Amino acid sequence: MKVEQKGHTTTIRNTQGNTAEFYQKLHHEYNSFKSQNIIVDLSLDKGLTMDDIKLFNDLIKTHTKGKKSLVLVANSVNFNTVPNNITLVPTILEAHDIIEMEEIERDLGF
C-alpha cells in the first residue's frame, strides 16, 4: 500500500495486487484517512472483478456520510456493470476531477 497526500486528497495505491487483502488493510487504517478525500488506485490488479469493487461499498457509504469523496480507479473492468453508488474511473486524473466537482457540489449545498 502506497499513500500519497496532495492538498485535500489522499491517493492510496494497491501495490499488493490482491484487492481483498488491500481492502482489509485500508479498512483497518481508515481512521487515519477519514478526514480527506480518498482516491483508491486498484489499477495494478489485473485480475480485478466486480466482487472486488463491491468490497468498497460500505467504506464508500461511510466516507460519503462524512461529506468526503472516495473514488476508485481501475481500468480493467466493465464500467457498465458498476453499481451507481460506486464512483469508478479509469485514471487518477479523472478521479481528481470527480473529487473537484463533488467538492463544488458540496460547497453549493447539493
C-alpha positions in Angstrom: 0.0 0.0 0.0 1.4 3.3 -1.1 0.0 6.5 0.3 0.4 10.0 -1.3 -1.2 13.1 0.0 -1.8 16.1 -2.2 -3.8 19.0 -0.8 -7.2 17.8 0.5 -6.9 14.4 -1.3 -5.1 11.2 -0.3 -4.3 8.7 -3.0 -3.9 5.1 -1.8 -2.4 2.7 -4.3 -2.8 -1.1 -4.1 0.8 -2.4 -4.6 0.0 -5.9 -3.3 -2.2 -6.9 -6.3 -4.7 -8.8 -4.0 -7.7 -6.5 -3.7 -9.3 -8.3 -0.8 -6.2 -8.1 1.4 -5.7 -4.5 0.4 -9.3 -3.7 1.3 -8.8 -5.3 4.8 -5.7 -3.2 5.4 -7.4 0.0 4.1 -10.4 -0.7 6.3 -8.2 -1.2 9.3 -6.3 2.1 8.7 -9.4 4.1 7.6 -9.5 6.4 10.6 -6.2 8.0 9.6 -7.7 8.9 6.2 -11.3 9.7 7.0 -10.9 13.5 7.0 -9.5 13.5 3.5 -11.0 12.8 0.1 -9.7 9.4 -1.0 -8.6 8.0 -4.3 -8.1 4.2 -4.2 -6.0 3.1 -7.1 -6.7 -0.5 -8.0 -5.2 -0.4 -11.5 -2.3 -2.7 -10.7 -4.7 -5.6 -10.0 -5.2 -7.1 -13.5 -7.5 -9.8 -12.1 -9.9 -7.3 -10.6 -13.5 -8.5 -10.5 -16.8 -6.7 -9.8 -16.9 -8.5 -6.5 -13.6 -6.9 -5.6 -15.1 -3.5 -6.5 -18.2 -4.1 -4.4 -16.0 -4.8 -1.3 -15.6 -1.0 -1.1 -19.3 -0.3 -0.9 -19.6 0.0 2.9 -16.5 2.2 3.1 -17.8 4.5 0.3 -21.1 4.9 2.2 -19.3 5.7 5.4 -17.0 8.2 3.7 -19.9 9.9 1.9 -21.8 10.4 5.1 -18.7 12.3 6.4 -19.1 14.7 3.4 -15.9 13.5 1.7 -15.4 11.7 -1.6 -14.0 8.2 -2.2 -13.2 7.4 -5.8 -11.9 4.1 -7.1 -9.5 3.9 -10.1 -9.4 0.8 -12.3 -9.2 0.3 -16.0 -9.7 -3.5 -16.3 -13.5 -3.7 -15.5 -16.7 -3.2 -17.5 -17.8 0.2 -16.3 -21.4 -0.5 -17.4 -21.8 -3.1 -14.6 -20.6 -0.8 -11.7 -23.3 0.0 -9.2 -24.5 3.6 -9.2 -23.3 4.3 -5.6 -19.7 3.4 -6.5 -17.6 6.0 -8.3 -15.1 4.2 -10.6 -13.0 5.9 -13.2 -10.1 4.7 -15.4 -7.4 7.2 -14.5 -6.1 9.2 -11.5 -6.6 12.5 -13.3 -10.3 11.7 -13.7 -10.5 10.8 -10.1 -9.1 14.2 -9.1 -11.7 15.8 -11.5 -14.6 13.9 -9.9 -13.4 15.0 -6.4 -13.2 18.6 -7.5 -16.7 18.5 -8.9 -18.1 16.9 -5.8 -16.4 19.5 -3.6 -18.1 22.2 -5.6 -21.4 20.5 -5.3 -21.0 20.3 -1.5 -20.0 23.9 -1.3 -23.1 24.9 -3.3 -25.3 22.8 -0.9 -26.2 19.9 -3.2 
